[in-house]
Amino acid sequence: MKLAANLTMLFTEADFLDRFALAAQAGFKGVECMFPYAYPAAAIAERLDVHRLELVLHNLPAGDWAGGERGIACHPARRAEFADGLALAIDYAQALGGKQLNCLAGIAPRGVALEDAHATLVANLALAARRLKEHGIALLIEPINTFDIPGFFLHGTRQAEDIIRATGSDNLFLQYDIYHMQRMEGELAASIAASLPLIRHIQLADNPGRNEPGTGEINYRWLLAHLDAIGYTGWVGCEYKPRTSTAAGLGWLAQHGVQLDTN
């Protein structure tokens, strides 16, 4: 099982650039984050190199996050901004050795017909997938639950698969977040197995609370074994909010029979 520490949510006791060392000390070989853009790419690359970490994933710019925006890919009036953000994301991915970028669709814009938002998202994703393929980078999209983010445009696996088909791209894949899909769909084992050909990245957290595995209703010991059984070989990102401290929360690994990949 290849587990990556999400540095946006784990090791937050330290400044962002210091979290790489903490992740390595905890045994992680891979890390992910939401947005690296507040820090010079050279500074992040240095941390990755020193601590022998792989940057598994980060997101394209997603608008005014602090102001409540959660992506702009479905906003017809912001296609130029999306293209600019795509260029920035490519620069960072190349500097950091990243092979996957996630695109957050965003909250459906007010006053825009859903059909127009859908068409905009498909066009933006087709552009991004094509540009990223030129650089050997895969593009991912992530359905997110509408309880935590009301109005989020992309909120189910079937919808994501339809969007992927609509782009006609062979470089657009699915990021499957177990927490979000437990809230929206349930039937996790069957859903993951059915979508496996399109899944390139998985993230985990328990429900309710979005805390570490073992704190909620999801049988993670069984589910993680299921991922191995069906042949999933990608990374699993630990994108949860530790109930107490990050270090204390990592006790779930031993409790669930999980060993960090030391190869």
C-alpha positions as CSV (number, residue, x, y, z in Angstrom):
1,M,0.0,0.0,0.0
2,K,1.5,3.3,-1.1
3,L,0.3,6.0,1.3
4,A,1.0,9.7,0.7
5,A,0.7,12.3,3.4
6,N,-1.5,15.3,2.5
7,L,0.6,18.2,3.8
8,T,-2.4,20.6,3.7
9,M,-4.1,18.6,6.4
10,L,-1.4,16.6,8.2
11,F,1.6,17.9,10.2
12,T,-0.1,21.3,10.4
13,E,1.6,21.8,13.7
14,A,4.6,23.0,11.6
15,D,5.0,25.6,8.8
16,F,4.3,24.1,5.4
17,L,7.9,23.8,4.3
18,D,8.8,22.0,7.5
19,R,6.1,19.4,7.0
20,F,8.1,17.5,4.4
21,A,10.7,16.5,7.0
22,L,8.0,15.4,9.4
23,A,6.3,13.3,6.7
24,A,9.6,11.6,5.9
25,Q,10.3,11.0,9.6
26,A,6.9,9.3,9.9
27,G,7.9,6.9,7.1
28,F,6.0,8.4,4.2
29,K,7.7,8.2,0.8
30,G,5.1,10.3,-1.0
31,V,3.3,13.6,-0.2
32,E,0.5,15.6,-1.7
33,C,-0.9,19.0,-1.1
34,M,-3.8,21.1,-2.4
35,F,-1.9,24.2,-3.6
36,P,1.8,24.8,-3.6
37,Y,1.7,28.1,-5.2
38,A,2.3,30.3,-2.2
39,Y,5.9,28.9,-2.0
40,P,8.7,29.1,-4.5
41,A,8.9,25.9,-6.5
42,A,12.7,25.7,-5.8
43,A,12.1,25.7,-2.1
44,I,9.6,22.8,-2.3
45,A,11.9,20.9,-4.7
46,E,14.7,21.2,-2.2
47,R,12.6,19.7,0.5
48,L,11.5,16.8,-1.7
49,D,15.1,16.1,-2.7
50,V,16.6,16.3,0.8
51,H,13.9,14.0,2.3
52,R,13.7,11.7,-0.8
53,L,10.0,12.3,-1.2
54,E,7.8,12.1,-4.3
55,L,5.2,14.8,-4.9
56,V,2.3,12.6,-5.8
57,L,-0.4,15.2,-6.5
58,H,-1.4,18.8,-6.3
59,N,-4.4,20.8,-7.6
60,L,-4.7,23.3,-10.3
61,P,-5.3,26.9,-9.0
62,A,-8.9,27.0,-7.9
63,G,-9.8,30.7,-7.7
64,D,-10.2,32.6,-4.4
65,W,-10.1,29.8,-1.9
66,A,-10.0,32.0,1.1
67,G,-13.1,33.8,-0.3
68,G,-15.0,30.5,-0.6
69,E,-14.3,29.5,-4.2
70,R,-13.7,25.8,-4.8
71,G,-12.6,25.8,-8.4
72,I,-13.4,27.8,-11.5
73,A,-13.3,25.1,-14.2
74,C,-17.1,25.2,-14.7
75,H,-17.3,29.0,-14.9
76,P,-17.9,30.2,-18.4
77,A,-16.7,33.8,-17.7
78,R,-13.3,32.6,-16.3
79,R,-11.9,30.4,-19.0
80,A,-8.9,32.8,-19.5
81,E,-8.2,32.6,-15.8
82,F,-8.4,28.8,-16.0
83,A,-5.9,28.7,-18.8
84,D,-3.5,31.0,-16.9
85,G,-3.8,28.7,-13.8
86,L,-3.1,25.7,-16.0
87,A,0.2,27.2,-17.2
88,L,1.2,27.9,-13.6
89,A,0.3,24.4,-12.5
90,I,2.4,22.9,-15.4
91,D,5.4,25.0,-14.3
92,Y,5.2,23.8,-10.8
93,A,4.6,20.1,-11.8
94,Q,7.7,20.2,-14.0
95,A,9.8,21.8,-11.3
96,L,8.6,19.3,-8.7
97,G,8.6,16.2,-10.8
98,G,4.8,15.9,-10.5
99,K,3.0,13.4,-12.8
100,Q,-0.6,14.1,-11.7
101,L,-2.6,17.2,-11.4
102,N,-6.2,17.4,-10.0
103,C,-8.8,19.9,-11.3
104,L,-11.5,21.0,-8.9
105,A,-14.6,21.7,-11.0
106,G,-16.0,24.3,-8.7
107,I,-19.3,25.4,-7.3
108,A,-21.9,25.8,-10.0
109,P,-22.0,29.6,-10.8
110,R,-25.2,31.5,-10.1
111,G,-27.1,32.6,-13.1
112,V,-25.5,30.1,-15.4
113,A,-27.4,27.2,-16.8
114,L,-26.1,23.8,-15.8
115,E,-25.8,22.9,-19.5
116,D,-23.4,25.8,-20.0
117,A,-21.4,25.0,-16.9
118,H,-21.1,21.4,-18.1
119,A,-20.0,22.5,-21.5
120,T,-17.4,24.9,-20.0
121,L,-16.0,22.2,-17.7
122,V,-15.7,19.7,-20.6
123,A,-13.9,22.3,-22.8
124,N,-11.5,23.3,-20.0
125,L,-10.7,19.7,-19.2
126,A,-10.2,18.8,-22.8
127,L,-7.7,21.7,-23.1
128,A,-6.0,20.8,-19.8
129,A,-5.7,17.1,-20.6
130,R,-4.2,17.9,-24.0
131,R,-1.7,20.4,-22.6
132,L,-0.7,18.1,-19.7
133,K,-0.2,15.1,-22.0
134,E,2.4,17.1,-23.9
135,H,4.4,17.2,-20.6
136,G,3.7,13.6,-19.5
137,I,1.3,14.7,-16.8
138,A,-2.1,13.1,-16.1
139,L,-5.2,15.1,-15.4
140,L,-7.6,14.0,-12.7
141,I,-11.1,15.2,-11.6
142,E,-12.6,14.6,-8.2
143,P,-16.3,14.3,-7.2
144,I,-16.9,16.1,-3.9
145,N,-19.8,15.8,-1.6
146,T,-22.4,18.5,-1.6
147,F,-22.9,18.4,2.2
148,D,-19.5,19.9,2.9
149,I,-19.5,22.1,-0.3
150,P,-23.1,22.9,-1.2
151,G,-23.5,23.3,-5.0
152,F,-20.3,21.7,-6.0
153,F,-20.8,20.9,-9.6
154,L,-19.1,17.5,-9.8
155,H,-20.5,15.2,-7.1
156,G,-20.7,11.6,-8.3
157,T,-18.6,8.9,-10.0
158,R,-21.1,8.4,-12.9
159,Q,-21.2,12.1,-13.6
160,A,-17.3,12.1,-13.6
161,E,-17.2,9.2,-16.0
162,D,-19.7,10.9,-18.3
163,I,-17.6,14.1,-18.3
164,I,-14.4,12.1,-19.0
165,R,-16.1,10.5,-22.0
166,A,-17.4,13.8,-23.2
167,T,-13.9,15.2,-23.5
168,G,-12.8,12.4,-25.7
169,S,-9.4,12.5,-23.9
170,D,-7.2,9.5,-23.0
171,N,-5.4,11.7,-20.5
172,L,-8.3,12.4,-18.1
173,F,-8.8,10.2,-15.1
174,L,-10.7,9.9,-11.8
175,Q,-9.5,10.8,-8.3
176,Y,-11.7,8.8,-6.0
177,D,-12.1,10.3,-2.5
178,I,-13.5,7.6,-0.2
179,Y,-14.8,10.1,2.3
180,H,-16.7,12.2,-0.3
181,M,-18.1,9.2,-2.0
182,Q,-19.2,7.5,1.2
183,R,-21.3,10.6,1.9
184,M,-22.7,10.8,-1.6
185,E,-23.0,7.2,-2.8
186,G,-21.9,4.5,-0.3
187,E,-21.3,1.1,-1.8
188,L,-17.6,1.9,-1.7
189,A,-16.2,-1.5,-2.7
190,A,-18.5,-2.0,-5.7
191,S,-18.1,1.7,-6.8
192,I,-14.3,1.5,-6.7
193,A,-14.2,-1.8,-8.5
194,A,-16.5,-0.5,-11.2
195,S,-14.5,2.6,-11.8
196,L,-11.0,1.1,-11.3
197,P,-9.9,1.5,-15.0
198,L,-10.3,5.2,-14.6
199,I,-9.1,5.7,-11.1
200,R,-5.5,7.1,-10.9
201,H,-5.5,8.3,-7.3
202,I,-7.5,7.6,-4.1
203,Q,-7.8,9.6,-0.9
204,L,-9.1,8.5,2.4
205,A,-10.7,9.8,5.6
206,D,-13.4,8.3,7.9
207,N,-17.0,9.4,8.2
208,P,-18.5,11.3,10.0
209,G,-15.9,13.9,10.9
210,R,-13.4,13.4,8.2
211,N,-10.9,12.2,10.7
212,E,-8.4,9.3,10.5
213,P,-9.5,5.7,9.7
214,G,-10.9,3.9,12.7
215,T,-12.8,7.0,14.0
216,G,-16.0,6.4,12.1
217,E,-18.2,4.0,10.2
218,I,-16.0,2.9,7.3
219,N,-14.4,-0.5,7.7
220,Y,-11.0,0.5,6.5
221,R,-9.2,-2.7,7.4
222,W,-11.4,-4.5,4.9
223,L,-11.5,-1.7,2.3
224,L,-7.8,-1.3,2.1
225,A,-7.4,-5.1,1.7
226,H,-10.0,-4.8,-1.0
227,L,-8.0,-2.3,-2.9
228,D,-5.1,-4.7,-3.0
229,A,-7.3,-7.6,-4.0
230,I,-8.8,-5.8,-7.0
231,G,-5.3,-4.7,-8.2
232,Y,-5.2,-1.0,-7.4
233,T,-1.5,-0.1,-7.5
234,G,-1.7,3.7,-7.3
235,W,-1.2,6.0,-4.3
236,V,-3.6,6.5,-1.5
237,G,-3.5,10.0,-0.1
238,C,-4.2,10.5,3.6
239,E,-6.4,13.6,3.4
240,Y,-8.0,13.7,6.8
241,K,-8.2,15.9,9.8
242,P,-6.4,14.3,12.8
243,R,-8.7,14.0,15.7
244,T,-5.9,15.1,18.0
245,S,-2.3,15.5,16.8
246,T,-0.9,14.2,13.5
247,A,1.5,11.8,15.3
248,A,-1.2,10.4,17.6
249,G,-3.5,10.0,14.6
250,L,-1.0,7.8,12.7
251,G,-1.7,5.0,15.2
252,W,-4.4,3.9,12.8
253,L,-1.8,2.4,10.5
254,A,-0.8,-0.4,12.9
255,Q,-4.4,-0.8,14.0
256,H,-5.4,-1.5,10.5
257,G,-2.4,-3.7,9.6
258,V,-1.0,-1.1,7.2
259,Q,2.8,-0.7,6.6
260,L,4.1,2.3,4.8
261,D,5.9,1.2,1.6
262,T,9.6,1.3,2.3
263,N,10.8,0.4,-1.2
